[in-house]
Amino acid sequence: MPSILPTYAPPDIDFVRGEGPYLMTESGERYLDFGAGIAVASLGHCHPKLVEALKKQADTLWHTSNMFRIRGQKTLADRLVENSFADGVFFTNSGAEAVEAGLKFARRFQWGEGRPERYRMITFEGCFHGRTIATISTTGEEKLIKGFGPLLDAYDQVPFGDLEAVAAAIGHETAGILIEPVQGEGGIRVASPEFLQGLRKICDDLDLVLMFDEVQCGIGRTGKLFAYEWSGITPDIMAIAKGIGGGFPMGACLVNDKIGKYVTLGSHGTTFGGNPMAMAVGNAVLDVVLEDGFLNNINEISQYLHVKLNEVVNKYHNSLLEEVIGKGLMIGLRTKIDNKDVLMKLRDHKLITVAARSNVIRLLPPLIITKEHADEAVAKIDAACAELSGDGQ
């Protein structure tokens, strides 16, 4: 048995250095990274402000645990509250932990309101909320749940975008609704504003908790700091991770006062969550993302990239590509052939992408890309498609 358990099958590529939107191998090959570590390297590789913040903190203090105050926590929590719906923040190490915290807080709210029998959450087909027992229980995806039963009987799954199905699934044990405003693993499916508004109304009418998972779509990825801002409504709980750390492991669960008043001393905890290193990097990420014009630039670049990608889709629509989908720089290319064949051909052309369900290729570039980077990516996609279609022979 290998010393590293074989839960992954990485290609024979060993990256040793990163710079901006590029990754380099030891032999000097340069790849354009439009995967960003699955939407994690939000500011690209080795962003100077993140490197500086991490080095400075590493020379000062690494860890104390949450038994003591951590200065960076208060700063980052205040900034997240100021720039979102939230009134309070709980810091974690990952997206799955942030989701788990939110699921606990939803139950805690119903318990605090005198309804402990309300513990079930409604989730949606195609969802992905992590790989813990609780979070794989939210999905019906065979590859996630095979061999890990029995799952937690606490979730009722309905079709994505179907308000009638949501209403029909609500019972006397329902505590709330959990949804990704933009599904990532599920194939870059964007929930419409009307659908999210409908969920908000259902939750308001029945005193349920509306929880958003913005682990992948948050922190500028869709062109706003948080994807919920496009809908005109706010959730009660929101899980974030990935982009807020810019490559350093961290996450957070944001809650409004309705939920937060029941998150009291000893009700939840973490050893590493909110550590000084993570807080230094998280604050540095926000320094960049909240700069004037940064989010506007994401929208400009994403509109430009969508136009260029549609030109390629039209060129190969008969044989290879179906459509361009997504929001901001969370983009999907739906393919007519096996998406993994397309992904591997793109990699041959030194472009890194990420596969998703529904035969979708995810393009999740760092948020700092320019039009030149967009043009380079489109040229690589065009060349790869030409070879796949036989035009490039």
BELBELZI-V79781 format. One record per residue. N is the residue number from 0. RES is the residue in three letters. PSI is psi in radians with two decimals (NA if undefined). NEAR is the number of other ideal C-beta (glycine too) atoms within 10 Angstrom. D_CENTER is the distance of its C-alpha to the mean C-alpha in whole Angstrom. Layout:
n:res:psi:near:d_center
N:RES:PSI:NEAR:D_CENTER
N:RES:PSI:NEAR:D_CENTER
//
This chain:
n:res:psi:near:d_center
0:MET:2.37:5:33
1:PRO:2.66:5:30
2:SER:-0.53:4:30
3:ILE:2.06:8:26
4:LEU:2.37:7:25
5:PRO:0.99:7:24
6:THR:-0.17:6:21
7:TYR:2.80:6:20
8:ALA:1.23:5:22
9:PRO:2.62:7:21
10:PRO:2.94:7:23
11:ASP:1.09:4:26
12:ILE:2.25:11:25
13:ASP:1.77:9:25
14:PHE:2.36:15:23
15:VAL:-0.19:10:25
16:ARG:2.60:13:24
17:GLY:2.59:19:21
18:GLU:2.03:13:22
19:GLY:-2.24:18:20
20:PRO:0.30:24:18
21:TYR:2.57:19:21
22:LEU:2.46:23:21
23:MET:2.46:15:25
24:THR:2.98:14:26
25:GLU:-0.51:9:30
26:SER:-0.07:7:32
27:GLY:0.03:8:30
28:GLU:2.43:11:28
29:ARG:2.21:12:26
30:TYR:2.43:21:22
31:LEU:2.09:22:20
32:ASP:1.71:27:17
33:PHE:0.50:27:15
34:GLY:-0.56:24:12
35:ALA:0.71:29:11
36:GLY:0.65:18:11
37:ILE:1.04:14:8
38:ALA:0.38:25:7
39:VAL:-0.84:21:8
40:ALA:1.20:28:11
41:SER:-0.51:28:11
42:LEU:0.37:25:14
43:GLY:-3.01:22:16
44:HIS:2.33:22:18
45:CYS:0.78:13:20
46:HIS:2.27:23:20
47:PRO:-0.62:9:23
48:LYS:-0.63:15:22
49:LEU:-0.72:25:20
50:VAL:-0.78:13:22
51:GLU:-0.78:12:25
52:ALA:-0.73:23:23
53:LEU:-0.75:18:23
54:LYS:-0.75:11:26
55:LYS:-0.75:11:28
56:GLN:-0.65:20:26
57:ALA:-0.52:12:27
58:ASP:-0.13:8:30
59:THR:-1.01:10:30
60:LEU:2.26:14:29
61:TRP:-0.84:10:26
62:HIS:2.43:10:26
63:THR:-0.33:11:28
64:SER:2.91:13:26
65:ASN:0.21:15:26
66:MET:-0.30:6:29
67:PHE:2.81:6:30
68:ARG:2.47:8:28
69:ILE:1.94:19:26
70:ARG:-0.78:11:26
71:GLY:-0.44:21:23
72:GLN:-0.86:21:21
73:LYS:-0.73:12:24
74:THR:-0.87:15:23
75:LEU:-0.72:26:19
76:ALA:-0.77:20:19
77:ASP:-0.70:11:22
78:ARG:-0.68:16:20
79:LEU:-0.71:22:17
80:VAL:-0.78:15:19
81:GLU:-0.53:9:21
82:ASN:0.37:14:18
83:SER:-3.02:21:17
84:PHE:-0.27:18:18
85:ALA:2.73:24:18
86:ASP:-0.28:14:21
87:GLY:2.77:17:20
88:VAL:2.41:23:18
89:PHE:2.17:25:17
90:PHE:2.47:27:16
91:THR:-3.07:27:15
92:ASN:-0.24:19:14
93:SER:2.99:21:11
94:GLY:-0.73:28:8
95:ALA:-0.71:20:11
96:GLU:-0.63:25:13
97:ALA:-0.71:31:11
98:VAL:-0.80:29:11
99:GLU:-0.76:22:15
100:ALA:-0.77:25:16
101:GLY:-0.68:29:15
102:LEU:-0.69:29:17
103:LYS:-0.74:17:20
104:PHE:-0.58:24:20
105:ALA:-0.77:26:20
106:ARG:-0.70:21:23
107:ARG:-0.66:22:25
108:PHE:-0.86:25:25
109:GLN:-0.66:22:27
110:TRP:-0.78:15:29
111:GLY:-0.49:16:30
112:GLU:0.11:12:31
113:GLY:0.37:8:33
114:ARG:1.07:15:31
115:PRO:-0.32:12:30
116:GLU:-0.22:12:31
117:ARG:1.83:23:27
118:TYR:-0.21:18:25
119:ARG:2.60:22:23
120:MET:2.45:26:20
121:ILE:2.27:24:19
122:THR:-3.12:26:16
123:PHE:2.54:23:16
124:GLU:2.36:17:17
125:GLY:-0.04:21:14
126:CYS:2.72:23:12
127:PHE:2.09:23:10
128:HIS:0.15:30:9
129:GLY:-3.06:23:10
130:ARG:0.34:13:14
131:THR:2.96:16:16
132:ILE:-0.75:14:19
133:ALA:-0.75:18:18
134:THR:-0.53:24:14
135:ILE:-0.37:22:16
136:SER:-0.29:23:19
137:THR:-0.25:27:16
138:THR:2.84:23:16
139:GLY:0.26:15:19
140:GLU:2.08:16:18
141:GLU:-0.75:7:21
142:LYS:-0.39:7:20
143:LEU:-0.54:18:18
144:ILE:-0.25:15:20
145:LYS:2.17:9:24
146:GLY:0.05:4:26
147:PHE:0.27:12:24
148:GLY:2.92:9:26
149:PRO:2.49:7:27
150:LEU:2.96:16:24
151:LEU:2.21:15:23
152:ASP:1.37:9:25
153:ALA:0.17:16:23
154:TYR:2.47:20:21
155:ASP:1.96:19:22
156:GLN:2.40:18:20
157:VAL:2.89:19:21
158:PRO:2.47:11:20
159:PHE:2.22:20:17
160:GLY:0.09:18:19
161:ASP:1.69:15:22
162:LEU:-0.63:15:23
163:GLU:-0.69:10:27
164:ALA:-0.65:16:25
165:VAL:-0.87:22:23
166:ALA:-0.69:14:26
167:ALA:-0.46:11:28
168:ALA:-0.22:16:26
169:ILE:2.25:18:27
170:GLY:-3.03:10:29
171:HIS:-0.19:8:31
172:GLU:0.01:13:28
173:THR:2.22:22:25
174:ALA:-0.56:25:24
175:GLY:-2.96:30:21
176:ILE:2.33:26:18
177:LEU:2.19:26:14
178:ILE:2.58:24:12
179:GLU:2.11:27:9
180:PRO:-0.56:27:10
181:VAL:2.03:25:9
182:GLN:2.31:27:8
183:GLY:-1.24:28:7
184:GLU:-0.53:21:9
185:GLY:-0.06:20:12
186:GLY:0.57:20:12
187:ILE:0.98:27:11
188:ARG:2.16:23:13
189:VAL:2.15:22:13
190:ALA:2.30:24:14
191:SER:2.65:12:17
192:PRO:-0.68:14:19
193:GLU:-0.68:12:21
194:PHE:-0.80:18:20
195:LEU:-0.64:23:18
196:GLN:-0.65:14:21
197:GLY:-0.69:19:23
198:LEU:-0.71:23:20
199:ARG:-0.74:19:21
200:LYS:-0.74:13:25
201:ILE:-0.80:19:25
202:CYS:-0.69:21:23
203:ASP:-0.73:12:26
204:ASP:-0.60:9:29
205:LEU:0.10:12:28
206:ASP:0.80:14:27
207:LEU:2.90:22:24
208:VAL:2.27:27:20
209:LEU:2.03:24:18
210:MET:2.26:27:14
211:PHE:2.42:30:11
212:ASP:1.81:31:8
213:GLU:0.58:28:5
214:VAL:-0.73:29:3
215:GLN:-0.58:28:1
216:CYS:-0.03:31:4
217:GLY:-3.13:31:6
218:ILE:0.93:27:9
219:GLY:-0.17:27:11
220:ARG:-0.64:28:8
221:THR:0.05:27:10
222:GLY:-0.13:22:14
223:LYS:2.83:18:14
224:LEU:-0.74:21:12
225:PHE:2.50:25:11
226:ALA:-0.50:27:10
227:TYR:-0.39:25:13
228:GLU:-0.40:17:15
229:TRP:-0.33:20:16
230:SER:-0.31:19:17
231:GLY:0.09:11:20
232:ILE:2.97:19:19
233:THR:2.62:17:17
234:PRO:3.07:32:16
235:ASP:-0.54:27:18
236:ILE:2.50:29:15
237:MET:2.28:30:12
238:ALA:2.31:31:9
239:ILE:2.80:30:7
240:ALA:-2.41:28:7
241:LYS:-1.66:29:6
242:GLY:-0.49:26:7
243:ILE:-0.42:29:10
244:GLY:-0.20:25:12
245:GLY:0.33:30:12
246:GLY:-0.31:23:13
247:PHE:2.35:19:14
248:PRO:2.04:19:13
249:MET:2.75:29:12
250:GLY:3.12:28:10
251:ALA:2.61:29:12
252:CYS:2.06:29:13
253:LEU:2.41:29:15
254:VAL:2.68:28:18
255:ASN:3.07:20:20
256:ASP:-0.55:10:24
257:LYS:-0.71:15:25
258:ILE:-0.78:25:22
259:GLY:-0.45:20:23
260:LYS:-0.30:14:27
261:TYR:-0.04:16:27
262:VAL:1.65:18:24
263:THR:3.11:10:28
264:LEU:2.14:6:29
265:GLY:-0.06:5:28
266:SER:-0.31:12:26
267:HIS:2.87:16:23
268:GLY:2.96:11:23
269:THR:2.55:15:21
270:THR:-0.86:10:23
271:PHE:-0.38:17:21
272:GLY:2.33:24:18
273:GLY:0.37:23:19
274:ASN:2.77:25:21
275:PRO:-0.64:18:23
276:MET:-0.83:21:21
277:ALA:-0.71:27:18
278:MET:-0.65:23:19
279:ALA:-0.76:25:21
280:VAL:-0.75:26:18
281:GLY:-0.73:30:15
282:ASN:-0.63:18:18
283:ALA:-0.67:25:19
284:VAL:-0.82:27:15
285:LEU:-0.58:20:16
286:ASP:-0.73:13:20
287:VAL:-0.87:17:18
288:VAL:-0.55:20:16
289:LEU:0.05:14:18
290:GLU:2.55:10:21
291:ASP:2.25:6:23
292:GLY:-0.21:8:22
293:PHE:-0.87:15:19
294:LEU:-0.62:19:17
295:ASN:-0.67:10:20
296:ASN:-0.64:16:20
297:ILE:-0.77:21:16
298:ASN:-0.69:16:18
299:GLU:-0.82:13:21
300:ILE:-0.72:21:19
301:SER:-0.68:24:17
302:GLN:-0.73:12:20
303:TYR:-0.79:15:22
304:LEU:-0.68:25:20
305:HIS:-0.75:18:20
306:VAL:-0.83:12:24
307:LYS:-0.67:19:24
308:LEU:-0.65:23:22
309:ASN:-0.57:14:24
310:GLU:-0.72:12:27
311:VAL:-0.72:20:26
312:VAL:-0.78:19:25
313:ASN:-0.62:11:29
314:LYS:-0.63:16:30
315:TYR:0.41:20:29
316:HIS:-0.55:13:29
317:ASN:-0.46:9:32
318:SER:-0.60:13:31
319:LEU:-0.80:21:27
320:LEU:2.49:25:25
321:GLU:-0.95:17:24
322:GLU:2.88:14:22
323:VAL:2.29:21:19
324:ILE:2.96:18:16
325:GLY:-2.99:26:13
326:LYS:2.29:22:13
327:GLY:-2.31:24:13
328:LEU:0.55:26:12
329:MET:1.51:24:9
330:ILE:2.49:22:12
331:GLY:2.45:29:14
332:LEU:1.92:28:17
333:ARG:2.21:18:19
334:THR:2.73:24:22
335:LYS:-0.27:15:25
336:ILE:3.09:15:26
337:ASP:2.14:11:24
338:ASN:-0.47:23:20
339:LYS:-0.54:12:21
340:ASP:-0.69:13:24
341:VAL:-0.77:24:23
342:LEU:-0.77:21:20
343:MET:-0.64:14:23
344:LYS:-0.67:21:25
345:LEU:-0.67:25:23
346:ARG:-0.64:17:22
347:ASP:-0.53:12:26
348:HIS:0.29:17:26
349:LYS:0.65:16:24
350:LEU:2.15:23:21
351:ILE:2.21:23:17
352:THR:-3.12:26:15
353:VAL:2.32:20:13
354:ALA:2.70:18:14
355:ALA:3.04:23:13
356:ARG:3.02:16:15
357:SER:0.54:16:18
358:ASN:0.82:18:19
359:VAL:2.42:27:16
360:ILE:2.18:23:15
361:ARG:2.29:25:12
362:LEU:1.92:27:13
363:LEU:1.10:30:10
364:PRO:2.80:27:13
365:PRO:2.59:27:13
366:LEU:-0.05:29:13
367:ILE:0.16:18:17
368:ILE:2.71:24:18
369:THR:3.07:13:22
370:LYS:-0.55:12:23
371:GLU:-0.70:8:25
372:HIS:-0.69:21:22
373:ALA:-0.77:22:21
374:ASP:-0.70:13:25
375:GLU:-0.75:18:25
376:ALA:-0.77:25:22
377:VAL:-0.68:18:23
378:ALA:-0.70:15:27
379:LYS:-0.71:21:25
380:ILE:-0.75:26:24
381:ASP:-0.81:18:27
382:ALA:-0.71:17:29
383:ALA:-0.74:25:27
384:CYS:-0.64:24:28
385:ALA:-0.72:17:31
386:GLU:-0.74:13:32
387:LEU:-0.56:19:30
388:SER:-0.14:16:32
389:GLY:-0.06:8:35
390:ASP:-0.27:13:36
391:GLY:0.14:12:35
392:GLN:NA:6:38
//
